[in-house]
C-alpha cells in the first residue's frame, strides 16, 4: 500500500470512487470533443496546404481521412457532411489552382468520393454493432438481476449491503454469489464462490442460489441447509462431463442471525472466514472450529456439518467476502496480497454501505484498478439500541 492510502484510512477512509470516475469522465469528454474536431481540422489544414503549395502537390490524403475519422464518432448525417465537405474541398482547391479536368484531377475527386461513401458504410455497421452490444448489455443486466438480485437494504431488522464485481470484461455476473432471506428461523444468508469465473460459472451460481432459497425456508437447522446445497451441487455435477464433473465445487459460508438479539451461527464450507467489525474499531475473524470441504465434494468424504456460534452485538457489522478480495495483488510493491484484517482493524464506519464502498475503493487502489478474480462482498449490520433505521453520519476515527 502507498502512503496516500494509509493516510486516507487514518482520516476516515472516505471512498473516492465517484470522484475518480467523475474526473475520468470529464477527461474522456474533453478527449472525445477534440477527436470530433479532427475532421474539421484536417479539412481546413488540407485546404490551406493545397492552396499554399504548387498545383502538383495535393492534400487529397487529408481530405479522404476526414470522413473516415468522422464515421466512428458522428451519426450518419455528420459522416455525410464530412464526406461532402471533403469532396467540396477537392473541388475548391482544383478551382483555385485552375486545374483542368485531367485524368489525375478526376482520379483524386473519385478517390475522395469513394472514401466518403465507404465512411458512410462503416458508420452504419458501427451503429448496428453498437445496438447489438447495447441489447447484449441489457440482457446481461437482466440475467444478473434474475440470478443474483441485490438484497434489500433492510431485512429482518438488519442493515444489509452487497457489492459484486466480475473479473471478466463486460460481464455483470461471474462465479461468486450471495443471497439473503428472511425465514421463520431468522435471517439466513449464503456467500459462495463457484469454481471458475465469468459466464461459465453462472449455471452453478443459479443452482446454489435456487437450492438455498428453497432450503432456507424449509429446513429447521443451518446444517440441513448446507446438506441440501451439497446434494444439489452433486446432482449438478453428475449431469456434466469431463473436467466439470471432477472439479466442480463451491466454497461457501452460511449464516443464521436471529431477530432482535442473539449470536450468529455459521457453517463454513472451505470459504474465507467472515469478519466481525465492532463499533469501537475492534475486529474478530470468525474462524471455523473444524475445517470442512467445499460444497459438491461429498464423494471425497462425508462429515456432519456443525454450526459455530459467535456473538453479534448491537452496533457491529458482519463482513462476508470471497477470495477475490483476499487474493487481490498489489501493483507496487508487486504481488502483495490484500489483507482485509489489517486494513479494517481499528477503523470505524457508520454502516454496512460505507464499509463496502471504502473497501472496494481501497482494493482498487491496491491493485491499480485491475481484477484477476470475481469479488463478492456482503455486509450485515445490527443497529444499536438507539440507532434509527436511517441516519446521515460522517466517518469517525478512534
N, C-alpha and C positions, 0 to 999 in steps of 0.2 A: 504494500500500500504506500502511496505517496503521502507527503506531509499534508497536502491540501485535504485529502480525505480524512486524515486523523483530526485535523482542525475542525472540519465540518461535523464530525461525530461529537467532538467535545463541546461544541457550541449548540448542540441540539439536533444535529443531523437532519436538517431540513432538506427534503427532496428537491433536486434541481432538474428533474426530467423535463418538466414542462418548459422551464426557462431555456434549457438547451434546445429543445425541439423548436421553440419559437424563434430563437436566434438562427438555427439552421434553416428554418422556413423562410426567414427574411433574406438570408444569403442566397438560398435557392431561387427565390423570386427575382432577386437582382440579376443573378446569372441568366435566368430564363429571359428576362427583359433584354439583356444585352444580346443574347442569341437571336431573339426575334428582330432585333435591329440590323443584324448582319446582312440579310438580303438587300436592304436599302443601302447600306454602306458599300456593298460590292457593286451595286449598280451605279452609285454616284462616283466611286473611285474609278470604275471602268470607263465611264463617260469622260471623266477628266483626263485619264491617261490616254484614251484613244484620241481625244481632241488635241492633247499637247504633244503627241508623238507623230512621226511621219505616217502616211497612209499605209505603208507596207507593214506596220506593226499594229496588231489588233488586240483588243481586250475581250475577245469572244469567250475566253475561258471564264472570266469573271461573270459575264452575263449569263452563261449557262449554269454556273454554280448557284446563282441567286434562287431560282425556283426549286432546285434540289434541296437547299438548306431550308427553304420555307415549308417544304412538304411535311416534315415531322412536327412542326411547331404551329402551323396555321391550319385552318379549315380549308374546304375546297375553294371558297371564294378568295381567301388570302393567297392560296397557292396559284390560282388562276391569275390573280392580279400580278403576282411576282413574275409568272411566265410571260404575260402580255407586256409587262414593263421591260423585261429583258429583250423581247422582240422589238419593242419600240426603241430601246436604247441602241440596238444594232442599226435600225433604220435611220435614227437621228445622226449617229456618227458617220454613217455612209453618206448621208446628205451633206453634212458639214464638210466632209472631205471631198465632196463632189466625185464620189467613186462611181464609175459606170456599172451597169448591171452585168458584170463579168461572171464567169463561172465561179471564181473564188468568192465573190461577194454573195452570190446566191447560195453557195455551199455553206458559208458562215451563217446566213439567215436561216437556212434549213436546219442546221445543227442546233441552233438555239431554240427554234420552234419545236424540234423533236424532243429536246431535253425538257422543255416546258410541259409537253404532253406526258412525257414519262413521269415528271414530278406529280402531275395530277393523278396518274395511276398509282404511284407509290402512296400518295396521300389517302387515296381511297382504301388501299389494302391496310394501311396503318390504322385507319378508323375502324375497319371491320375487326382487326385483331384486338384493338382496344375494347370494342364492345364485347367480344368473346371473353376477354380477360376480366372485364367488369362483371359479366354474368358468372364466370367461374368463382370470383371472389364472393359474390352474393351467395352462391351455393355453398361455398366453404363456411361462410359465417353462419348460414342456416344449419349446416351439419354440426357446427360447434355448439350452437345453442341447443340442438336436439340431443346430442350425445353428452355434452359436458356443460349443462346450464349453470349460469352464475348463481350461487346461493343468495338468498335474501339477506339483507343487512342485519336482520334480527330474527332469530329462530329460537323458540322456547325460552325467551328471556335472555339469550346470549347475543353478544355482538359478533358478527361474522364478516370476514373479508377474505377474498380469494383473488389470486392472480395466476395467469398462465402465460408462458412464453415458449413457443415451439422453436426448436433449433433449425428445422428445415425451412428454407427460404419459401416465402409466400404460403406457408402452412399456418392455419389457425388452430390446429389441434395436432397433438402427436401422441407419444406413448405414456404421458403422465395423466393422472386422473385425480379427481376429488369429488366428493358428494356429501351433503349434509342433509339430515332428515329428522324431523320431529316425530317421535314414535311414542307408543304407550309406555315404553321403558325408559324414556328420556331422549335427549338429543343424541343421535348416533351419527357417526361420520366415518369416512374412509378416505385415505390418501394413499395412492399407489403409483407404481412405476412398472409399466409393461416392458418386457424385453424388446429392444429395438426402439425406433423413433420415427416420427413423421407419419404419413398417411398409412403406412403398412401396419401400424400398431392400433389404428382406430377400431378395428373389428374387435380386438381383445379388450380394449377400453370399454366398448359398448357392452360386452359380455359381463365384465366385472361390475359395472355400474348398474346394469339391469338386474343382476343377481343380488346386489346389495340392496337396491330399492325394495325388492320383494322380501328378502330375508330380514331386513331391519324391522319390518312391520310384524313379521310372523314369529320370529324366534325369540324365546324368552331370555336367552343369555347371549353375551357377546361372543363367547366361544362357539356357540352354534352358528352364529352369523358367519364367522370365519370358516367353519366347516362347509357351509353352503357355497361360499365363494370358491373354496378349494375344489369342491366337486364340479362346479360349473366350469372352471378352467380345465379340469381333467377331461370333461366331456368335449370341450372345445378343442383340446389338443389331440383327442382321438380322431377328430374329423380331418386333421391336417396331415399332410405327407411331408417327408423329408425332415429338414432341419427344424422347422417349427414344432413338429411333433416331439422332437427330442429335447429342445432347449426352450420351449415355451413356458414362461413362468412370470409371475408378477410379485414384486416386493410390495408389501402393504402394511399399514398400521391402521387399526380400527379403534375407535374411541366411543365411550358411552358416558355422557355427562348428565347427571340428574338435574331436574328442575330445582330452582331455588338455591340450596346449598348442598354440599356433599362432594366427595372425591371423584376424580375421573378414573375410569377403568380403561386400560389399554391392552390390546392384543397386537403384538408386533411380530410380523412375519418377514424377517430379514430386511426391514426398512430402516433408513436413518432415524435415530432417536429423536422424538419431539423435544421441544424446549419449553420450559415454563418461565415466563418473564414476570417477575414480581413487581408490584407498584413502586418499590423502593430501588429498583435497578438490579436487584439480585437475579440470578439465573440458575435454573436447575435443568440438567439433562435427564430426561425420563428414560433411563436405560432399562431394557427388559431384564427380568431376573434370570430367564433361561433363553438362550439363542434358539431360534426356530427357522425352519426352511421357508422359503417364499411359497406363495400360493401356487398350486399347479404342479407341485413336486411330491405329491403324496406317495408316488410309487417308489421313491428312494427311501422312504421310512415314515412311519406313522407315529406321532407322539400327540397326546391330547393337549389341546391348547389350554393355557392357563392365563387368565387376565391378571395383570398387575394393577394395583390401586395406588394412586398418588393424590396428595392434597391439591385442591384447586381453589385457593382462597379468593374472596371478592377483590376486585380491582386488578387481578392478574390476567395474563394472556397466554394462551397455548399457541405455539407455533409449530405447524407441521410443514414439512418440505420434502422434496425429492432430491436425489443426488446431483441433479443439475445445479443446485446451489452449492453444496459442499465440495463438488469436484470442479467448480469453475476455476480456471487457471489465470494467473495474473500475466500482464504484459511486461511490467517492469517492477521488480525483477521477474524474469520469465519463469513460468511453470509452477508458481506457488499456489497451492490450493486455498480457496476461500474458507475461512473459519468462522462460521456464524456464532459459535460460542464466544470467541474473542471479540468479535465486532459488536455483539449485542450486550455483553456483560457490562453492567454499570450504566446503561442508557435507560432513559425514561421516555415513554411515548404515551400520548393521550388516548390512544385507542388502536384497535387492530388495523384499521386502514393506514394510519400513519406508520405503523411498523412495516407493513408490506411495501408502501411507497418508498420509504427510506431504504429498505433492504434492497429492493430492485435497483434503485439509483446507485447504491454503493457497489453492488455486484457489477453493474455496467462500467463503473469507473475502474474496478479491479481488473476486468477482462478487456478493457478498451473498447467495449461495445459489442464484442463478438460473443457467440454462444456455441458450444460444441454439443450440448445435450439439452433436451427439453427440461423445463423448470416449472414446477407447480408449487404454489405457496398457499397455505390456508391458515388463517389466524382466527382464534375464537377467544373472545374476551368475556369475562364475567364481571358485570358492572358492580361498583362498590355500593355500599349500603345507601348512601345519599346521592349517588350519581344518577343524574337524569338520563333518559334514553338518548337524547341528542343534545350536544353542547358544543360550543365553539371554544377551543382551547389552543394554547400555544405550547410548543415543545418546552420541556423542563429539563434542567440538568441537576445532578445531585448537589 
